[in-house]
């Protein structure tokens, strides 16, 4: 069974057991969280349901595996012959979760 959820302004296509990273969510490790903004649900032998925009009563349960920060992304601005150089870095916060259950 699969589900398409929305969280952090992004959409994710998920199956039970998938481990993936989302924008930072509050909660400690091994805490259960529920995604109730489900856009689509389907699977083998079942009819695929699409919401408008969300499916009422559908939810995806996940467990927080890790809270962390991603690798640093460097931004370097440069203008030739003008002695202009600027380097900035950014590390995005993330929450790694594993899907435990999908309810239609």
N, CA, C and O atoms as a GROMACS GRO file, in nm:
protein
  416
    1UNK      N    1   0.084  -0.117   0.000
    1UNK     CA    2   0.000   0.000   0.000
    1UNK      C    3   0.089   0.124   0.000
    1UNK      O    4   0.194   0.126   0.065
    2UNK      N    5   0.047   0.227  -0.073
    2UNK     CA    6   0.124   0.350  -0.078
    2UNK      C    7   0.035   0.468  -0.041
    2UNK      O    8  -0.087   0.458  -0.041
    3UNK      N    9   0.100   0.579  -0.009
    3UNK     CA   10   0.029   0.703   0.021
    3UNK      C   11   0.113   0.820  -0.029
    3UNK      O   12   0.236   0.812  -0.035
    4UNK      N   13   0.046   0.927  -0.063
    4UNK     CA   14   0.112   1.053  -0.097
    4UNK      C   15   0.070   1.153   0.009
    4UNK      O   16  -0.049   1.182   0.024
    5UNK      N   17   0.169   1.206   0.084
    5UNK     CA   18   0.138   1.299   0.191
    5UNK      C   19   0.201   1.434   0.161
    5UNK      O   20   0.288   1.446   0.075
    6UNK      N   21   0.156   1.535   0.235
    6UNK     CA   22   0.213   1.668   0.223
    6UNK      C   23   0.260   1.711   0.361
    6UNK      O   24   0.185   1.707   0.458
    7UNK      N   25   0.387   1.754   0.368
    7UNK     CA   26   0.442   1.807   0.493
    7UNK      C   27   0.559   1.897   0.459
    7UNK      O   28   0.638   1.867   0.371
    8UNK      N   29   0.569   2.007   0.530
    8UNK     CA   30   0.678   2.100   0.507
    8UNK      C   31   0.675   2.164   0.369
    8UNK      O   32   0.779   2.204   0.318
    9UNK      N   33   0.557   2.174   0.308
    9UNK     CA   34   0.546   2.234   0.176
    9UNK      C   35   0.588   2.144   0.062
    9UNK      O   36   0.599   2.189  -0.052
   10UNK      N   37   0.612   2.017   0.091
   10UNK     CA   38   0.655   1.921  -0.012
   10UNK      C   39   0.563   1.799  -0.008
   10UNK      O   40   0.495   1.774   0.091
   11UNK      N   41   0.563   1.725  -0.118
   11UNK     CA   42   0.482   1.604  -0.126
   11UNK      C   43   0.574   1.483  -0.133
   11UNK      O   44   0.678   1.488  -0.199
   12UNK      N   45   0.537   1.373  -0.065
   12UNK     CA   46   0.617   1.252  -0.058
   12UNK      C   47   0.532   1.131  -0.094
   12UNK      O   48   0.419   1.118  -0.047
   13UNK      N   49   0.587   1.042  -0.178
   13UNK     CA   50   0.524   0.916  -0.213
   13UNK      C   51   0.585   0.810  -0.123
   13UNK      O   52   0.706   0.788  -0.128
   14UNK      N   53   0.503   0.743  -0.040
   14UNK     CA   54   0.555   0.655   0.066
   14UNK      C   55   0.493   0.516   0.062
   14UNK      O   56   0.381   0.497   0.015
   15UNK      N   57   0.570   0.421   0.112
   15UNK     CA   58   0.523   0.285   0.138
   15UNK      C   59   0.554   0.253   0.284
   15UNK      O   60   0.634   0.322   0.346
   16UNK      N   61   0.491   0.151   0.337
   16UNK     CA   62   0.519   0.110   0.475
   16UNK      C   63   0.664   0.062   0.483
   16UNK      O   64   0.707  -0.018   0.400
   17UNK      N   65   0.737   0.110   0.582
   17UNK     CA   66   0.877   0.072   0.600
   17UNK      C   67   0.976   0.169   0.538
   17UNK      O   68   1.096   0.156   0.560
   18UNK      N   69   0.928   0.267   0.462
   18UNK     CA   70   1.018   0.365   0.400
   18UNK      C   71   1.078   0.455   0.507
   18UNK      O   72   1.011   0.496   0.602
   19UNK      N   73   1.207   0.486   0.490
   19UNK     CA   74   1.276   0.580   0.578
   19UNK      C   75   1.312   0.701   0.492
   19UNK      O   76   1.375   0.686   0.388
   20UNK      N   77   1.273   0.820   0.536
   20UNK     CA   78   1.299   0.939   0.456
   20UNK      C   79   1.312   1.061   0.546
   20UNK      O   80   1.279   1.056   0.665
   21UNK      N   81   1.362   1.171   0.488
   21UNK     CA   82   1.384   1.294   0.562
   21UNK      C   83   1.281   1.399   0.522
   21UNK      O   84   1.250   1.416   0.405
   22UNK      N   85   1.229   1.469   0.623
   22UNK     CA   86   1.135   1.578   0.600
   22UNK      C   87   1.190   1.703   0.668
   22UNK      O   88   1.288   1.697   0.741
   23UNK      N   89   1.125   1.817   0.642
   23UNK     CA   90   1.162   1.939   0.713
   23UNK      C   91   1.143   1.916   0.862
   23UNK      O   92   1.064   1.830   0.903
   24UNK      N   93   1.214   1.989   0.943
   24UNK     CA   94   1.218   1.967   1.087
   24UNK      C   95   1.078   1.963   1.149
   24UNK      O   96   0.996   2.052   1.126
   25UNK      N   97   1.052   1.858   1.227
   25UNK     CA   98   0.928   1.841   1.302
   25UNK      C   99   0.962   1.834   1.450
   25UNK      O  100   1.069   1.785   1.487
   26UNK      N  101   0.874   1.883   1.534
   26UNK     CA  102   0.902   1.877   1.677
   26UNK      C  103   0.876   1.736   1.729
   26UNK      O  104   0.785   1.667   1.683
   27UNK      N  105   0.957   1.694   1.823
   27UNK     CA  106   0.942   1.561   1.882
   27UNK      C  107   1.077   1.496   1.908
   27UNK      O  108   1.176   1.526   1.842
   28UNK      N  109   1.078   1.408   2.005
   28UNK     CA  110   1.200   1.335   2.040
   28UNK      C  111   1.212   1.210   1.953
   28UNK      O  112   1.118   1.170   1.885
   29UNK      N  113   1.330   1.149   1.958
   29UNK     CA  114   1.350   1.023   1.884
   29UNK      C  115   1.259   0.915   1.942
   29UNK      O  116   1.228   0.915   2.061
   30UNK      N  117   1.218   0.825   1.856
   30UNK     CA  118   1.127   0.713   1.885
   30UNK      C  119   0.986   0.760   1.924
   30UNK      O  120   0.909   0.683   1.982
   31UNK      N  121   0.951   0.885   1.894
   31UNK     CA  122   0.816   0.935   1.916
   31UNK      C  123   0.733   0.908   1.792
   31UNK      O  124   0.782   0.918   1.680
   32UNK      N  125   0.607   0.872   1.812
   32UNK     CA  126   0.517   0.846   1.700
   32UNK      C  127   0.451   0.977   1.657
   32UNK      O  128   0.404   1.055   1.740
   33UNK      N  129   0.449   1.001   1.524
   33UNK     CA  130   0.382   1.119   1.471
   33UNK      C  131   0.281   1.074   1.365
   33UNK      O  132   0.294   0.967   1.306
   34UNK      N  133   0.181   1.159   1.343
   34UNK     CA  134   0.075   1.125   1.248
   34UNK      C  135   0.067   1.233   1.142
   34UNK      O  136   0.058   1.352   1.174
   35UNK      N  137   0.071   1.192   1.016
   35UNK     CA  138   0.050   1.281   0.904
   35UNK      C  139  -0.095   1.264   0.859
   35UNK      O  140  -0.134   1.157   0.814
   36UNK      N  141  -0.174   1.370   0.872
   36UNK     CA  142  -0.315   1.359   0.834
   36UNK      C  143  -0.346   1.432   0.703
   36UNK      O  144  -0.460   1.431   0.657
   37UNK      N  145  -0.246   1.496   0.644
   37UNK     CA  146  -0.265   1.560   0.515
   37UNK      C  147  -0.228   1.461   0.404
   37UNK      O  148  -0.122   1.472   0.343
   38UNK      N  149  -0.317   1.366   0.380
   38UNK     CA  150  -0.295   1.259   0.283
   38UNK      C  151  -0.364   1.299   0.152
   38UNK      O  152  -0.484   1.325   0.150
   39UNK      N  153  -0.287   1.303   0.044
   39UNK     CA  154  -0.339   1.344  -0.086
   39UNK      C  155  -0.393   1.227  -0.168
   39UNK      O  156  -0.490   1.243  -0.242
   40UNK      N  157  -0.330   1.109  -0.155
   40UNK     CA  158  -0.372   0.991  -0.231
   40UNK      C  159  -0.334   0.866  -0.154
   40UNK      O  160  -0.235   0.864  -0.082
   41UNK      N  161  -0.415   0.760  -0.171
   41UNK     CA  162  -0.389   0.630  -0.109
   41UNK      C  163  -0.425   0.523  -0.210
   41UNK      O  164  -0.525   0.535  -0.281
   42UNK      N  165  -0.343   0.419  -0.218
   42UNK     CA  166  -0.372   0.309  -0.309
   42UNK      C  167  -0.278   0.193  -0.284
   42UNK      O  168  -0.199   0.196  -0.190
   43UNK      N  169  -0.288   0.092  -0.368
   43UNK     CA  170  -0.203  -0.024  -0.354
   43UNK      C  171  -0.250  -0.137  -0.443
   43UNK      O  172  -0.345  -0.123  -0.519
   44UNK      N  173  -0.180  -0.249  -0.431
   44UNK     CA  174  -0.215  -0.366  -0.512
   44UNK      C  175  -0.349  -0.422  -0.468
   44UNK      O  176  -0.370  -0.447  -0.349
   45UNK      N  177  -0.439  -0.442  -0.561
   45UNK     CA  178  -0.569  -0.501  -0.531
   45UNK      C  179  -0.669  -0.406  -0.469
   45UNK      O  180  -0.782  -0.446  -0.440
   46UNK      N  181  -0.630  -0.279  -0.447
   46UNK     CA  182  -0.724  -0.181  -0.393
   46UNK      C  183  -0.738  -0.065  -0.490
   46UNK      O  184  -0.650  -0.039  -0.572
   47UNK      N  185  -0.847   0.003  -0.478
   47UNK     CA  186  -0.872   0.118  -0.564
   47UNK      C  187  -0.794   0.239  -0.512
   47UNK      O  188  -0.789   0.262  -0.391
   48UNK      N  189  -0.734   0.314  -0.602
   48UNK     CA  190  -0.661   0.433  -0.563
   48UNK      C  191  -0.758   0.547  -0.538
   48UNK      O  192  -0.845   0.576  -0.621
   49UNK      N  193  -0.744   0.612  -0.420
   49UNK     CA  194  -0.830   0.723  -0.383
   49UNK      C  195  -0.750   0.852  -0.389
   49UNK      O  196  -0.635   0.858  -0.345
   50UNK      N  197  -0.812   0.956  -0.443
   50UNK     CA  198  -0.751   1.088  -0.448
   50UNK      C  199  -0.838   1.185  -0.372
   50UNK      O  200  -0.960   1.180  -0.381
   51UNK      N  201  -0.776   1.274  -0.296
   51UNK     CA  202  -0.849   1.372  -0.219
   51UNK      C  203  -0.863   1.503  -0.294
   51UNK      O  204  -0.801   1.524  -0.398
   52UNK      N  205  -0.946   1.591  -0.238
   52UNK     CA  206  -0.959   1.722  -0.300
   52UNK      C  207  -0.961   1.830  -0.191
   52UNK      O  208  -1.071   1.874  -0.157
   53UNK      N  209  -0.854   1.874  -0.135
   53UNK     CA  210  -0.718   1.831  -0.160
   53UNK      C  211  -0.676   1.711  -0.075
   53UNK      O  212  -0.582   1.640  -0.112
   54UNK      N  213  -0.743   1.687   0.040
   54UNK     CA  214  -0.702   1.577   0.128
   54UNK      C  215  -0.813   1.473   0.140
   54UNK      O  216  -0.930   1.502   0.118
   55UNK      N  217  -0.773   1.351   0.174
   55UNK     CA  218  -0.869   1.243   0.196
   55UNK      C  219  -0.913   1.247   0.342
   55UNK      O  220  -0.830   1.242   0.433
   56UNK      N  221  -1.044   1.257   0.364
   56UNK     CA  222  -1.096   1.263   0.500
   56UNK      C  223  -1.079   1.127   0.568
   56UNK      O  224  -1.116   1.024   0.513
   57UNK      N  225  -1.023   1.129   0.688
   57UNK     CA  226  -1.008   1.007   0.766
   57UNK      C  227  -0.882   0.928   0.737
   57UNK      O  228  -0.850   0.834   0.810
   58UNK      N  229  -0.811   0.963   0.633
   58UNK     CA  230  -0.687   0.890   0.601
   58UNK      C  231  -0.573   0.948   0.684
   58UNK      O  232  -0.567   1.068   0.708
   59UNK      N  233  -0.482   0.860   0.727
   59UNK     CA  234  -0.367   0.905   0.804
   59UNK      C  235  -0.250   0.811   0.788
   59UNK      O  236  -0.268   0.692   0.763
   60UNK      N  237  -0.132   0.865   0.802
   60UNK     CA  238  -0.009   0.789   0.792
   60UNK      C  239   0.064   0.804   0.924
   60UNK      O  240   0.088   0.916   0.970
   61UNK      N  241   0.098   0.692   0.985
   61UNK     CA  242   0.168   0.693   1.113
   61UNK      C  243   0.317   0.666   1.089
   61UNK      O  244   0.354   0.577   1.012
   62UNK      N  245   0.401   0.744   1.156
   62UNK     CA  246   0.546   0.730   1.139
   62UNK      C  247   0.614   0.742   1.275
   62UNK      O  248   0.555   0.792   1.371
   63UNK      N  249   0.738   0.697   1.279
   63UNK     CA  250   0.817   0.706   1.402
   63UNK      C  251   0.943   0.787   1.372
   63UNK      O  252   1.010   0.764   1.271
   64UNK      N  253   0.975   0.881   1.460
   64UNK     CA  254   1.095   0.963   1.441
   64UNK      C  255   1.217   0.879   1.472
   64UNK      O  256   1.229   0.821   1.580
   65UNK      N  257   1.309   0.873   1.377
   65UNK     CA  258   1.432   0.796   1.393
   65UNK      C  259   1.546   0.888   1.436
   65UNK      O  260   1.629   0.849   1.519
   66UNK      N  261   1.551   1.010   1.380
   66UNK     CA  262   1.666   1.096   1.404
   66UNK      C  263   1.629   1.241   1.378
   66UNK      O  264   1.552   1.271   1.286
   67UNK      N  265   1.684   1.330   1.460
   67UNK     CA  266   1.678   1.474   1.436
   67UNK      C  267   1.820   1.518   1.402
   67UNK      O  268   1.914   1.476   1.468
   68UNK      N  269   1.836   1.600   1.300
   68UNK     CA  270   1.972   1.638   1.265
   68UNK      C  271   1.978   1.755   1.170
   68UNK      O  272   1.879   1.824   1.145
   69UNK      N  273   2.099   1.775   1.117
   69UNK     CA  274   2.122   1.880   1.020
   69UNK      C  275   2.190   1.819   0.898
   69UNK      O  276   2.275   1.730   0.911
   70UNK      N  277   2.153   1.866   0.781
   70UNK     CA  278   2.208   1.813   0.657
   70UNK      C  279   2.350   1.868   0.636
   70UNK      O  280   2.397   1.952   0.712
   71UNK      N  281   2.417   1.818   0.532
   71UNK     CA  282   2.550   1.866   0.498
   71UNK      C  283   2.545   2.013   0.460
   71UNK      O  284   2.442   2.064   0.416
   72UNK      N  285   2.656   2.081   0.479
   72UNK     CA  286   2.662   2.223   0.449
   72UNK      C  287   2.659   2.247   0.299
   72UNK      O  288   2.726   2.179   0.222
   73UNK      N  289   2.580   2.346   0.260
   73UNK     CA  290   2.573   2.391   0.122
   73UNK      C  291   2.643   2.526   0.116
   73UNK      O  292   2.604   2.619   0.187
   74UNK      N  293   2.747   2.537   0.032
   74UNK     CA  294   2.822   2.661   0.020
   74UNK      C  295   2.770   2.745  -0.095
   74UNK      O  296   2.743   2.695  -0.204
   75UNK      N  297   2.755   2.875  -0.069
   75UNK     CA  298   2.712   2.970  -0.171
   75UNK      C  299   2.826   3.070  -0.188
   75UNK      O  300   2.861   3.139  -0.092
   76UNK      N  301   2.884   3.078  -0.307
   76UNK     CA  302   2.997   3.167  -0.333
   76UNK      C  303   2.959   3.264  -0.442
   76UNK      O  304   2.928   3.225  -0.554
   77UNK      N  305   2.960   3.393  -0.408
   77UNK     CA  306   2.932   3.498  -0.504
   77UNK      C  307   3.063   3.563  -0.545
   77UNK      O  308   3.151   3.584  -0.461
   78UNK      N  309   3.076   3.594  -0.674
   78UNK     CA  310   3.203   3.644  -0.725
   78UNK      C  311   3.178   3.733  -0.845
   78UNK      O  312   3.100   3.699  -0.934
   79UNK      N  313   3.245   3.848  -0.847
   79UNK     CA  314   3.240   3.934  -0.965
   79UNK      C  315   3.384   3.962  -1.008
   79UNK      O  316   3.465   4.014  -0.930
   80UNK      N  317   3.413   3.928  -1.130
   80UNK     CA  318   3.551   3.942  -1.177
   80UNK      C  319   3.591   4.089  -1.188
   80UNK      O  320   3.508   4.175  -1.219
   81UNK      N  321   3.716   4.116  -1.164
   81UNK     CA  322   3.779   4.248  -1.177
   81UNK      C  323   3.727   4.351  -1.078
   81UNK      O  324   3.767   4.467  -1.086
   82UNK      N  325   3.641   4.314  -0.986
   82UNK     CA  326   3.584   4.409  -0.890
   82UNK      C  327   3.623   4.377  -0.746
   82UNK      O  328   3.582   4.447  -0.654
   83UNK      N  329   3.702   4.272  -0.727
   83UNK     CA  330   3.745   4.228  -0.594
   83UNK      C  331   3.624   4.203  -0.502
   83UNK      O  332   3.627   4.237  -0.384
   84UNK      N  333   3.520   4.144  -0.558
   84UNK     CA  334   3.400   4.112  -0.482
   84UNK      C  335   3.390   3.961  -0.468
   84UNK      O  336   3.373   3.890  -0.566
   85UNK      N  337   3.401   3.914  -0.344
   85UNK     CA  338   3.388   3.772  -0.314
   85UNK      C  339   3.311   3.758  -0.184
   85UNK      O  340   3.340   3.826  -0.085
   86UNK      N  341   3.213   3.671  -0.184
   86UNK     CA  342   3.134   3.650  -0.064
   86UNK      C  343   3.100   3.502  -0.053
   86UNK      O  344   3.044   3.444  -0.146
   87UNK      N  345   3.135   3.441   0.059
   87UNK     CA  346   3.104   3.300   0.079
   87UNK      C  347   3.012   3.286   0.200
   87UNK      O  348   3.038   3.341   0.307
   88UNK      N  349   2.905   3.212   0.179
   88UNK     CA  350   2.810   3.185   0.285
   88UNK      C  351   2.782   3.036   0.288
   88UNK      O  352   2.792   2.968   0.185
   89UNK      N  353   2.747   2.984   0.405
   89UNK     CA  354   2.713   2.843   0.418
   89UNK      C  355   2.577   2.828   0.485
   89UNK      O  356   2.532   2.917   0.556
   90UNK      N  357   2.514   2.713   0.461
   90UNK     CA  358   2.383   2.687   0.521
   90UNK      C  359   2.369   2.538   0.548
   90UNK      O  360   2.403   2.455   0.464
   91UNK      N  361   2.319   2.504   0.668
   91UNK     CA  362   2.287   2.365   0.702
   91UNK      C  363   2.142   2.358   0.742
   91UNK      O  364   2.100   2.420   0.839
   92UNK      N  365   2.064   2.281   0.665
   92UNK     CA  366   1.920   2.270   0.687
   92UNK      C  367   1.890   2.166   0.794
   92UNK      O  368   1.949   2.058   0.795
   93UNK      N  369   1.798   2.198   0.884
   93UNK     CA  370   1.753   2.102   0.984
   93UNK      C  371   1.658   2.001   0.919
   93UNK      O  372   1.583   2.036   0.828
   94UNK      N  373   1.662   1.876   0.965
   94UNK     CA  374   1.573   1.773   0.912
   94UNK      C  375   1.530   1.678   1.024
   94UNK      O  376   1.591   1.673   1.131
   95UNK      N  377   1.424   1.604   0.995
   95UNK     CA  378   1.378   1.496   1.082
   95UNK      C  379   1.368   1.371   0.996
   95UNK      O  380   1.301   1.371   0.893
   96UNK      N  381   1.434   1.264   1.038
   96UNK     CA  382   1.429   1.138   0.965
   96UNK      C  383   1.323   1.050   1.029
   96UNK      O  384   1.326   1.025   1.150
   97UNK      N  385   1.228   1.002   0.947
   97UNK     CA  386   1.118   0.921   0.998
   97UNK      C  387   1.108   0.791   0.920
   97UNK      O  388   1.157   0.781   0.807
   98UNK      N  389   1.045   0.691   0.982
   98UNK     CA  390   1.017   0.564   0.916
   98UNK      C  391   0.866   0.540   0.926
   98UNK      O  392   0.806   0.556   1.032
   99UNK      N  393   0.805   0.501   0.813
   99UNK     CA  394   0.660   0.482   0.807
   99UNK      C  395   0.624   0.348   0.871
   99UNK      O  396   0.681   0.244   0.836
  100UNK      N  397   0.530   0.351   0.964
  100UNK     CA  398   0.488   0.228   1.032
  100UNK      C  399   0.351   0.180   0.988
  100UNK      O  400   0.326   0.059   0.989
  101UNK      N  401   0.260   0.272   0.949
  101UNK     CA  402   0.125   0.230   0.914
  101UNK      C  403   0.060   0.331   0.822
  101UNK      O  404   0.082   0.451   0.835
  102UNK      N  405  -0.022   0.282   0.728
  102UNK     CA  406  -0.101   0.367   0.639
  102UNK      C  407  -0.246   0.324   0.652
  102UNK      O  408  -0.280   0.208   0.627
  103UNK      N  409  -0.332   0.418   0.690
  103UNK     CA  410  -0.476   0.391   0.705
  103UNK      C  411  -0.553   0.473   0.604
  103UNK      O  412  -0.534   0.595   0.594
  104UNK      N  413  -0.641   0.406   0.528
  104UNK     CA  414  -0.717   0.479   0.426
  104UNK      C  415  -0.843   0.534   0.487
  104UNK      O  416  -0.922   0.598   0.418
   0.00000   0.00000   0.00000
